């Protein structure tokens, strides 16, 4: 058990760097680059470039999710770091773990509904729902500071891996095939793949904060005006700040030009 922790953390980091690095490449570099290509060049470049990058992208996602799950089991569930003092494995804890890994279907439903057309409204709704989940993890399920951080990370990571395998990759297969055949890709598929890739980019930055929860315990209460009852708000501030950072990076990426 002692070796599982470092080995799987090492593998988790390798897979995560591969996955998230390609995610940022797609969103902040490749999209703008491909937009400069004419139809004939796209027909040559896209069918050669995208299957290669998407191979490492989707398998990086799968291995990041799997190794993260192993670490959650070893460090938190087996290691006894899941709960604050006085809390234990009650129904509430199992419910919130269920939300962590099944909440992806609520997310998918919301963004397939008409709400998704109102970006501001659905963003506010998403933020509120995240806040409700984090609050319930802490106050109802009794999760510790580190635990509600990592469980939100697991929720985001599950959403992201789902997007890769069940929304982005299937759509990209059809998009690449159409471009290879000199046809216009289905606009709905292009929009779907682009939107879910953008969602993954926004979720990735707060997710990385939750992964370093061991190093942010100074914010768990007793320092900087944060108390044990308000430490969940720190995570919500990080989520909002992370989303803003991503928003600014999207703006910057649109301004970066080639030679």
Beta strands, then each sheet from edge to edge (+ up, - down):
end
